[in-house]
Each structure stands twice: as structure tokens, then as C-alpha cells.
Amino acid sequence: MKFTKQFQRYESDITLFIKDLKKKNPQLEEEQRAGRALLWDKAPRDLDAQDRTNESRVAQQPYVYQNKL
């Protein structure tokens, strides 16, 4: 799909806002990466500890609200 020259130069209001925001705050992307790393990036799992955790789990009865007499 090929647009005319008029539409190739078009930038939406949101795009202009983001470009202006990045000009005013050049370290914004770096701060976003740091925030993402803080909240989402996790340390590698220790497989031995994970195996021990899985082995130490106690099986739950099928219906938890019924007491065995």
C-alpha cells in the first residue's frame, strides 16, 4: 500500500507529543529500562532449590472443605 506524499509526512498528535517529551527529558528511555528491569526482569532460577521446593510440597485433598473423619 503506497501513500501519497501528503500522508508520508503526517505525524499524529501522540507521535509529536512523545518526540517532544523525549526532547525535554533525554534520560526518559533509560529510566524506563531501569523501571522495567526492577519490576519484570528476574534473576535466573536455582534449579536445585526449585527441585527441593517441588519435592517438599504436600498434596492437597481434592475437596479442601471436607474434613476426613
PDB file of N, CA, C and O in Angstrom:
ATOM      1  N   MET A   1       0.846  -1.163   0.000  1.00  0.00           N
ATOM      2  CA  MET A   1       0.000   0.000   0.000  1.00  0.00           C
ATOM      3  C   MET A   1       0.895   1.231   0.000  1.00  0.00           C
ATOM      4  O   MET A   1       1.712   1.408   0.903  1.00  0.00           O
ATOM      5  N   LYS A   2       0.748   2.047  -0.971  1.00  0.00           N
ATOM      6  CA  LYS A   2       1.584   3.227  -1.092  1.00  0.00           C
ATOM      7  C   LYS A   2       0.742   4.476  -0.852  1.00  0.00           C
ATOM      8  O   LYS A   2      -0.311   4.664  -1.461  1.00  0.00           O
ATOM      9  N   PHE A   3       1.225   5.313   0.038  1.00  0.00           N
ATOM     10  CA  PHE A   3       0.513   6.541   0.347  1.00  0.00           C
ATOM     11  C   PHE A   3       1.047   7.685  -0.505  1.00  0.00           C
ATOM     12  O   PHE A   3       2.151   7.616  -1.046  1.00  0.00           O
ATOM     13  N   THR A   4       0.269   8.701  -0.610  1.00  0.00           N
ATOM     14  CA  THR A   4       0.723   9.890  -1.325  1.00  0.00           C
ATOM     15  C   THR A   4       1.743  10.626  -0.464  1.00  0.00           C
ATOM     16  O   THR A   4       1.908  10.323   0.718  1.00  0.00           O
ATOM     17  N   LYS A   5       2.417  11.586  -1.064  1.00  0.00           N
ATOM     18  CA  LYS A   5       3.439  12.341  -0.325  1.00  0.00           C
ATOM     19  C   LYS A   5       2.840  13.094   0.854  1.00  0.00           C
ATOM     20  O   LYS A   5       3.504  13.306   1.869  1.00  0.00           O
ATOM     21  N   GLN A   6       1.592  13.491   0.715  1.00  0.00           N
ATOM     22  CA  GLN A   6       0.936  14.219   1.788  1.00  0.00           C
ATOM     23  C   GLN A   6       0.856  13.350   3.054  1.00  0.00           C
ATOM     24  O   GLN A   6       1.075  13.850   4.157  1.00  0.00           O
ATOM     25  N   PHE A   7       0.545  12.063   2.903  1.00  0.00           N
ATOM     26  CA  PHE A   7       0.393  11.190   4.058  1.00  0.00           C
ATOM     27  C   PHE A   7       1.727  10.657   4.570  1.00  0.00           C
ATOM     28  O   PHE A   7       1.798  10.220   5.718  1.00  0.00           O
ATOM     29  N   GLN A   8       2.766  10.677   3.776  1.00  0.00           N
ATOM     30  CA  GLN A   8       4.068  10.188   4.225  1.00  0.00           C
ATOM     31  C   GLN A   8       4.694  11.130   5.243  1.00  0.00           C
ATOM     32  O   GLN A   8       5.484  10.690   6.078  1.00  0.00           O
ATOM     33  N   ARG A   9       4.365  12.395   5.194  1.00  0.00           N
ATOM     34  CA  ARG A   9       4.917  13.361   6.143  1.00  0.00           C
ATOM     35  C   ARG A   9       4.035  13.528   7.382  1.00  0.00           C
ATOM     36  O   ARG A   9       4.393  14.264   8.302  1.00  0.00           O
ATOM     37  N   TYR A  10       2.919  12.868   7.409  1.00  0.00           N
ATOM     38  CA  TYR A  10       1.975  13.023   8.527  1.00  0.00           C
ATOM     39  C   TYR A  10       2.522  12.357   9.788  1.00  0.00           C
ATOM     40  O   TYR A  10       3.035  11.239   9.747  1.00  0.00           O
ATOM     41  N   GLU A  11       2.401  13.069  10.908  1.00  0.00           N
ATOM     42  CA  GLU A  11       2.722  12.514  12.224  1.00  0.00           C
ATOM     43  C   GLU A  11       1.559  12.818  13.149  1.00  0.00           C
ATOM     44  O   GLU A  11       1.087  13.953  13.212  1.00  0.00           O
ATOM     45  N   SER A  12       1.107  11.823  13.853  1.00  0.00           N
ATOM     46  CA  SER A  12      -0.052  12.002  14.731  1.00  0.00           C
ATOM     47  C   SER A  12       0.317  12.877  15.927  1.00  0.00           C
ATOM     48  O   SER A  12       1.489  13.131  16.204  1.00  0.00           O
ATOM     49  N   ASP A  13      -0.712  13.321  16.614  1.00  0.00           N
ATOM     50  CA  ASP A  13      -0.502  14.157  17.803  1.00  0.00           C
ATOM     51  C   ASP A  13       0.268  13.396  18.876  1.00  0.00           C
ATOM     52  O   ASP A  13       1.096  13.969  19.584  1.00  0.00           O
ATOM     53  N   ILE A  14      -0.010  12.121  18.989  1.00  0.00           N
ATOM     54  CA  ILE A  14       0.665  11.310  20.002  1.00  0.00           C
ATOM     55  C   ILE A  14       2.149  11.178  19.672  1.00  0.00           C
ATOM     56  O   ILE A  14       2.995  11.274  20.560  1.00  0.00           O
ATOM     57  N   THR A  15       2.466  10.955  18.386  1.00  0.00           N
ATOM     58  CA  THR A  15       3.871  10.855  17.981  1.00  0.00           C
ATOM     59  C   THR A  15       4.601  12.156  18.259  1.00  0.00           C
ATOM     60  O   THR A  15       5.729  12.140  18.750  1.00  0.00           O
ATOM     61  N   LEU A  16       3.981  13.269  17.956  1.00  0.00           N
ATOM     62  CA  LEU A  16       4.601  14.575  18.226  1.00  0.00           C
ATOM     63  C   LEU A  16       4.783  14.795  19.718  1.00  0.00           C
ATOM     64  O   LEU A  16       5.797  15.347  20.146  1.00  0.00           O
ATOM     65  N   PHE A  17       3.808  14.366  20.514  1.00  0.00           N
ATOM     66  CA  PHE A  17       3.914  14.505  21.967  1.00  0.00           C
ATOM     67  C   PHE A  17       5.088  13.692  22.504  1.00  0.00           C
ATOM     68  O   PHE A  17       5.855  14.180  23.334  1.00  0.00           O
ATOM     69  N   ILE A  18       5.228  12.456  22.034  1.00  0.00           N
ATOM     70  CA  ILE A  18       6.312  11.596  22.517  1.00  0.00           C
ATOM     71  C   ILE A  18       7.666  12.152  22.101  1.00  0.00           C
ATOM     72  O   ILE A  18       8.606  12.147  22.896  1.00  0.00           O
ATOM     73  N   LYS A  19       7.777  12.630  20.873  1.00  0.00           N
ATOM     74  CA  LYS A  19       9.049  13.227  20.427  1.00  0.00           C
ATOM     75  C   LYS A  19       9.396  14.451  21.270  1.00  0.00           C
ATOM     76  O   LYS A  19      10.549  14.640  21.656  1.00  0.00           O
ATOM     77  N   ASP A  20       8.394  15.277  21.551  1.00  0.00           N
ATOM     78  CA  ASP A  20       8.625  16.467  22.370  1.00  0.00           C
ATOM     79  C   ASP A  20       9.017  16.078  23.792  1.00  0.00           C
ATOM     80  O   ASP A  20       9.895  16.699  24.390  1.00  0.00           O
ATOM     81  N   LEU A  21       8.371  15.061  24.325  1.00  0.00           N
ATOM     82  CA  LEU A  21       8.687  14.589  25.675  1.00  0.00           C
ATOM     83  C   LEU A  21      10.124  14.075  25.751  1.00  0.00           C
ATOM     84  O   LEU A  21      10.830  14.335  26.725  1.00  0.00           O
ATOM     85  N   LYS A  22      10.556  13.344  24.717  1.00  0.00           N
ATOM     86  CA  LYS A  22      11.924  12.827  24.697  1.00  0.00           C
ATOM     87  C   LYS A  22      12.944  13.941  24.542  1.00  0.00           C
ATOM     88  O   LYS A  22      14.055  13.833  25.060  1.00  0.00           O
ATOM     89  N   LYS A  23      12.587  15.014  23.835  1.00  0.00           N
ATOM     90  CA  LYS A  23      13.499  16.161  23.721  1.00  0.00           C
ATOM     91  C   LYS A  23      13.666  16.858  25.065  1.00  0.00           C
ATOM     92  O   LYS A  23      14.772  17.257  25.432  1.00  0.00           O
ATOM     93  N   LYS A  24      12.570  17.002  25.793  1.00  0.00           N
ATOM     94  CA  LYS A  24      12.614  17.684  27.087  1.00  0.00           C
ATOM     95  C   LYS A  24      13.282  16.831  28.162  1.00  0.00           C
ATOM     96  O   LYS A  24      13.906  17.363  29.081  1.00  0.00           O
ATOM     97  N   ASN A  25      13.154  15.520  28.049  1.00  0.00           N
ATOM     98  CA  ASN A  25      13.667  14.612  29.073  1.00  0.00           C
ATOM     99  C   ASN A  25      14.488  13.512  28.388  1.00  0.00           C
ATOM    100  O   ASN A  25      13.974  12.414  28.175  1.00  0.00           O
ATOM    101  N   PRO A  26      15.753  13.784  28.040  1.00  0.00           N
ATOM    102  CA  PRO A  26      16.540  12.812  27.263  1.00  0.00           C
ATOM    103  C   PRO A  26      16.833  11.503  28.001  1.00  0.00           C
ATOM    104  O   PRO A  26      17.074  10.487  27.349  1.00  0.00           O
ATOM    105  N   GLN A  27      16.820  11.491  29.303  1.00  0.00           N
ATOM    106  CA  GLN A  27      17.109  10.262  30.042  1.00  0.00           C
ATOM    107  C   GLN A  27      15.851   9.434  30.279  1.00  0.00           C
ATOM    108  O   GLN A  27      15.896   8.465  31.036  1.00  0.00           O
ATOM    109  N   LEU A  28      14.746   9.784  29.663  1.00  0.00           N
ATOM    110  CA  LEU A  28      13.469   9.095  29.874  1.00  0.00           C
ATOM    111  C   LEU A  28      13.540   7.612  29.514  1.00  0.00           C
ATOM    112  O   LEU A  28      13.075   6.771  30.282  1.00  0.00           O
ATOM    113  N   GLU A  29      14.109   7.283  28.368  1.00  0.00           N
ATOM    114  CA  GLU A  29      14.183   5.878  27.959  1.00  0.00           C
ATOM    115  C   GLU A  29      15.052   5.063  28.903  1.00  0.00           C
ATOM    116  O   GLU A  29      14.740   3.909  29.196  1.00  0.00           O
ATOM    117  N   GLU A  30      16.126   5.650  29.374  1.00  0.00           N
ATOM    118  CA  GLU A  30      16.999   4.957  30.324  1.00  0.00           C
ATOM    119  C   GLU A  30      16.259   4.683  31.630  1.00  0.00           C
ATOM    120  O   GLU A  30      16.409   3.608  32.210  1.00  0.00           O
ATOM    121  N   GLU A  31      15.463   5.643  32.096  1.00  0.00           N
ATOM    122  CA  GLU A  31      14.670   5.448  33.305  1.00  0.00           C
ATOM    123  C   GLU A  31      13.601   4.375  33.088  1.00  0.00           C
ATOM    124  O   GLU A  31      13.310   3.601  34.000  1.00  0.00           O
ATOM    125  N   GLN A  32      13.021   4.326  31.900  1.00  0.00           N
ATOM    126  CA  GLN A  32      12.033   3.298  31.602  1.00  0.00           C
ATOM    127  C   GLN A  32      12.667   1.908  31.626  1.00  0.00           C
ATOM    128  O   GLN A  32      12.077   0.962  32.148  1.00  0.00           O
ATOM    129  N   ARG A  33      13.862   1.786  31.066  1.00  0.00           N
ATOM    130  CA  ARG A  33      14.555   0.493  31.083  1.00  0.00           C
ATOM    131  C   ARG A  33      14.889   0.065  32.513  1.00  0.00           C
ATOM    132  O   ARG A  33      14.777  -1.111  32.857  1.00  0.00           O
ATOM    133  N   ALA A  34      15.298   1.023  33.336  1.00  0.00           N
ATOM    134  CA  ALA A  34      15.625   0.710  34.727  1.00  0.00           C
ATOM    135  C   ALA A  34      14.372   0.256  35.477  1.00  0.00           C
ATOM    136  O   ALA A  34      14.429  -0.683  36.270  1.00  0.00           O
ATOM    137  N   GLY A  35      13.246   0.918  35.228  1.00  0.00           N
ATOM    138  CA  GLY A  35      11.997   0.526  35.869  1.00  0.00           C
ATOM    139  C   GLY A  35      11.544  -0.848  35.418  1.00  0.00           C
ATOM    140  O   GLY A  35      11.052  -1.640  36.221  1.00  0.00           O
ATOM    141  N   ARG A  36      11.709  -1.134  34.129  1.00  0.00           N
ATOM    142  CA  ARG A  36      11.341  -2.454  33.616  1.00  0.00           C
ATOM    143  C   ARG A  36      12.212  -3.531  34.254  1.00  0.00           C
ATOM    144  O   ARG A  36      11.714  -4.586  34.648  1.00  0.00           O
ATOM    145  N   ALA A  37      13.496  -3.268  34.353  1.00  0.00           N
ATOM    146  CA  ALA A  37      14.406  -4.240  34.958  1.00  0.00           C
ATOM    147  C   ALA A  37      14.042  -4.484  36.421  1.00  0.00           C
ATOM    148  O   ALA A  37      14.139  -5.608  36.914  1.00  0.00           O
ATOM    149  N   LEU A  38      13.628  -3.432  37.103  1.00  0.00           N
ATOM    150  CA  LEU A  38      13.269  -3.556  38.510  1.00  0.00           C
ATOM    151  C   LEU A  38      12.021  -4.418  38.705  1.00  0.00           C
ATOM    152  O   LEU A  38      11.950  -5.225  39.632  1.00  0.00           O
ATOM    153  N   LEU A  39      11.039  -4.236  37.817  1.00  0.00           N
ATOM    154  CA  LEU A  39       9.756  -4.914  38.010  1.00  0.00           C
ATOM    155  C   LEU A  39       9.634  -6.248  37.283  1.00  0.00           C
ATOM    156  O   LEU A  39       8.971  -7.155  37.787  1.00  0.00           O
ATOM    157  N   TRP A  40      10.247  -6.393  36.125  1.00  0.00           N
ATOM    158  CA  TRP A  40       9.965  -7.545  35.289  1.00  0.00           C
ATOM    159  C   TRP A  40      11.131  -8.501  35.106  1.00  0.00           C
ATOM    160  O   TRP A  40      10.915  -9.713  35.065  1.00  0.00           O
ATOM    161  N   ASP A  41      12.342  -8.013  34.995  1.00  0.00           N
ATOM    162  CA  ASP A  41      13.478  -8.894  34.776  1.00  0.00           C
ATOM    163  C   ASP A  41      13.805  -9.611  36.079  1.00  0.00           C
ATOM    164  O   ASP A  41      13.976  -8.981  37.123  1.00  0.00           O
ATOM    165  N   LYS A  42      13.888 -10.916  36.005  1.00  0.00           N
ATOM    166  CA  LYS A  42      14.110 -11.704  37.216  1.00  0.00           C
ATOM    167  C   LYS A  42      15.460 -12.407  37.148  1.00  0.00           C
ATOM    168  O   LYS A  42      15.996 -12.672  36.072  1.00  0.00           O
ATOM    169  N   ALA A  43      15.978 -12.694  38.305  1.00  0.00           N
ATOM    170  CA  ALA A  43      17.255 -13.404  38.390  1.00  0.00           C
ATOM    171  C   ALA A  43      17.055 -14.844  37.911  1.00  0.00           C
ATOM    172  O   ALA A  43      15.947 -15.373  37.997  1.00  0.00           O
ATOM    173  N   PRO A  44      18.109 -15.478  37.409  1.00  0.00           N
ATOM    174  CA  PRO A  44      17.970 -16.875  36.980  1.00  0.00           C
ATOM    175  C   PRO A  44      17.578 -17.776  38.150  1.00  0.00           C
ATOM    176  O   PRO A  44      17.967 -17.543  39.295  1.00  0.00           O
ATOM    177  N   ARG A  45      16.811 -18.794  37.841  1.00  0.00           N
ATOM    178  CA  ARG A  45      16.343 -19.705  38.887  1.00  0.00           C
ATOM    179  C   ARG A  45      17.417 -20.702  39.272  1.00  0.00           C
ATOM    180  O   ARG A  45      18.186 -21.180  38.438  1.00  0.00           O
ATOM    181  N   ASP A  46      17.445 -20.999  40.560  1.00  0.00           N
ATOM    182  CA  ASP A  46      18.325 -22.044  41.056  1.00  0.00           C
ATOM    183  C   ASP A  46      17.557 -23.355  40.935  1.00  0.00           C
ATOM    184  O   ASP A  46      16.587 -23.576  41.660  1.00  0.00           O
ATOM    185  N   LEU A  47      17.981 -24.220  40.027  1.00  0.00           N
ATOM    186  CA  LEU A  47      17.227 -25.437  39.742  1.00  0.00           C
ATOM    187  C   LEU A  47      17.204 -26.406  40.920  1.00  0.00           C
ATOM    188  O   LEU A  47      16.210 -27.102  41.128  1.00  0.00           O
ATOM    189  N   ASP A  48      18.289 -26.460  41.693  1.00  0.00           N
ATOM    190  CA  ASP A  48      18.308 -27.338  42.866  1.00  0.00           C
ATOM    191  C   ASP A  48      17.269 -26.900  43.901  1.00  0.00           C
ATOM    192  O   ASP A  48      16.539 -27.723  44.453  1.00  0.00           O
ATOM    193  N   ALA A  49      17.218 -25.606  44.151  1.00  0.00           N
ATOM    194  CA  ALA A  49      16.236 -25.100  45.112  1.00  0.00           C
ATOM    195  C   ALA A  49      14.821 -25.312  44.601  1.00  0.00           C
ATOM    196  O   ALA A  49      13.920 -25.619  45.382  1.00  0.00           O
ATOM    197  N   GLN A  50      14.618 -25.155  43.313  1.00  0.00           N
ATOM    198  CA  GLN A  50      13.296 -25.378  42.738  1.00  0.00           C
ATOM    199  C   GLN A  50      12.883 -26.843  42.864  1.00  0.00           C
ATOM    200  O   GLN A  50      11.726 -27.138  43.164  1.00  0.00           O
ATOM    201  N   ASP A  51      13.825 -27.766  42.635  1.00  0.00           N
ATOM    202  CA  ASP A  51      13.530 -29.192  42.797  1.00  0.00           C
ATOM    203  C   ASP A  51      13.179 -29.526  44.244  1.00  0.00           C
ATOM    204  O   ASP A  51      12.242 -30.281  44.500  1.00  0.00           O
ATOM    205  N   ARG A  52      13.938 -28.960  45.199  1.00  0.00           N
ATOM    206  CA  ARG A  52      13.645 -29.208  46.608  1.00  0.00           C
ATOM    207  C   ARG A  52      12.270 -28.664  46.982  1.00  0.00           C
ATOM    208  O   ARG A  52      11.547 -29.301  47.749  1.00  0.00           O
ATOM    209  N   THR A  53      11.902 -27.515  46.462  1.00  0.00           N
ATOM    210  CA  THR A  53      10.593 -26.933  46.745  1.00  0.00           C
ATOM    211  C   THR A  53       9.486 -27.812  46.187  1.00  0.00           C
ATOM    212  O   THR A  53       8.483 -28.052  46.860  1.00  0.00           O
ATOM    213  N   ASN A  54       9.659 -28.289  44.971  1.00  0.00           N
ATOM    214  CA  ASN A  54       8.641 -29.142  44.359  1.00  0.00           C
ATOM    215  C   ASN A  54       8.494 -30.471  45.101  1.00  0.00           C
ATOM    216  O   ASN A  54       7.382 -30.978  45.246  1.00  0.00           O
ATOM    217  N   GLU A  55       9.600 -31.035  45.569  1.00  0.00           N
ATOM    218  CA  GLU A  55       9.549 -32.305  46.283  1.00  0.00           C
ATOM    219  C   GLU A  55       8.954 -32.160  47.678  1.00  0.00           C
ATOM    220  O   GLU A  55       8.391 -33.122  48.201  1.00  0.00           O
ATOM    221  N   SER A  56       9.061 -30.998  48.288  1.00  0.00           N
ATOM    222  CA  SER A  56       8.584 -30.820  49.654  1.00  0.00           C
ATOM    223  C   SER A  56       7.114 -30.414  49.731  1.00  0.00           C
ATOM    224  O   SER A  56       6.586 -30.226  50.827  1.00  0.00           O
ATOM    225  N   ARG A  57       6.461 -30.279  48.609  1.00  0.00           N
ATOM    226  CA  ARG A  57       5.053 -29.900  48.622  1.00  0.00           C
ATOM    227  C   ARG A  57       4.193 -31.047  49.154  1.00  0.00           C
ATOM    228  O   ARG A  57       4.448 -32.219  48.880  1.00  0.00           O
ATOM    229  N   VAL A  58       3.181 -30.679  49.912  1.00  0.00           N
ATOM    230  CA  VAL A  58       2.238 -31.647  50.451  1.00  0.00           C
ATOM    231  C   VAL A  58       1.023 -31.648  49.529  1.00  0.00           C
ATOM    232  O   VAL A  58       0.501 -30.592  49.171  1.00  0.00           O
ATOM    233  N   ALA A  59       0.586 -32.832  49.154  1.00  0.00           N
ATOM    234  CA  ALA A  59      -0.559 -32.934  48.252  1.00  0.00           C
ATOM    235  C   ALA A  59      -1.820 -32.450  48.948  1.00  0.00           C
ATOM    236  O   ALA A  59      -2.055 -32.766  50.114  1.00  0.00           O
ATOM    237  N   GLN A  60      -2.620 -31.692  48.237  1.00  0.00           N
ATOM    238  CA  GLN A  60      -3.865 -31.168  48.791  1.00  0.00           C
ATOM    239  C   GLN A  60      -4.993 -32.139  48.462  1.00  0.00           C
ATOM    240  O   GLN A  60      -5.044 -32.706  47.371  1.00  0.00           O
ATOM    241  N   GLN A  61      -5.896 -32.320  49.424  1.00  0.00           N
ATOM    242  CA  GLN A  61      -7.021 -33.213  49.171  1.00  0.00           C
ATOM    243  C   GLN A  61      -7.942 -32.573  48.125  1.00  0.00           C
ATOM    244  O   GLN A  61      -7.988 -31.348  48.015  1.00  0.00           O
ATOM    245  N   PRO A  62      -8.672 -33.386  47.361  1.00  0.00           N
ATOM    246  CA  PRO A  62      -9.473 -32.870  46.264  1.00  0.00           C
ATOM    247  C   PRO A  62     -10.493 -31.820  46.673  1.00  0.00           C
ATOM    248  O   PRO A  62     -10.667 -30.822  45.973  1.00  0.00           O
ATOM    249  N   TYR A  63     -11.163 -32.028  47.781  1.00  0.00           N
ATOM    250  CA  TYR A  63     -12.154 -31.055  48.249  1.00  0.00           C
ATOM    251  C   TYR A  63     -11.692 -30.562  49.609  1.00  0.00           C
ATOM    252  O   TYR A  63     -11.811 -31.270  50.609  1.00  0.00           O
ATOM    253  N   VAL A  64     -11.170 -29.362  49.641  1.00  0.00           N
ATOM    254  CA  VAL A  64     -10.491 -28.876  50.846  1.00  0.00           C
ATOM    255  C   VAL A  64     -11.415 -28.591  52.012  1.00  0.00           C
ATOM    256  O   VAL A  64     -10.961 -28.548  53.155  1.00  0.00           O
ATOM    257  N   TYR A  65     -12.692 -28.397  51.755  1.00  0.00           N
ATOM    258  CA  TYR A  65     -13.597 -28.029  52.848  1.00  0.00           C
ATOM    259  C   TYR A  65     -14.231 -29.246  53.531  1.00  0.00           C
ATOM    260  O   TYR A  65     -14.977 -29.095  54.499  1.00  0.00           O
ATOM    261  N   GLN A  66     -13.942 -30.426  53.040  1.00  0.00           N
ATOM    262  CA  GLN A  66     -14.482 -31.629  53.661  1.00  0.00           C
ATOM    263  C   GLN A  66     -13.404 -32.248  54.550  1.00  0.00           C
ATOM    264  O   GLN A  66     -12.318 -32.583  54.078  1.00  0.00           O
ATOM    265  N   ASN A  67     -13.708 -32.395  55.820  1.00  0.00           N
ATOM    266  CA  ASN A  67     -12.765 -32.969  56.758  1.00  0.00           C
ATOM    267  C   ASN A  67     -12.827 -34.484  56.685  1.00  0.00           C
ATOM    268  O   ASN A  67     -13.898 -35.069  56.525  1.00  0.00           O
ATOM    269  N   LYS A  68     -11.673 -35.107  56.803  1.00  0.00           N
ATOM    270  CA  LYS A  68     -11.645 -36.576  56.864  1.00  0.00           C
ATOM    271  C   LYS A  68     -11.869 -36.986  58.297  1.00  0.00           C
ATOM    272  O   LYS A  68     -11.207 -36.483  59.205  1.00  0.00           O
ATOM    273  N   LEU A  69     -12.792 -37.891  58.502  1.00  0.00           N
ATOM    274  CA  LEU A  69     -13.092 -38.344  59.864  1.00  0.00           C
ATOM    275  C   LEU A  69     -12.520 -39.704  60.129  1.00  0.00           C
ATOM    276  O   LEU A  69     -12.679 -40.236  61.227  1.00  0.00           O
TER     277      LEU A  69
END
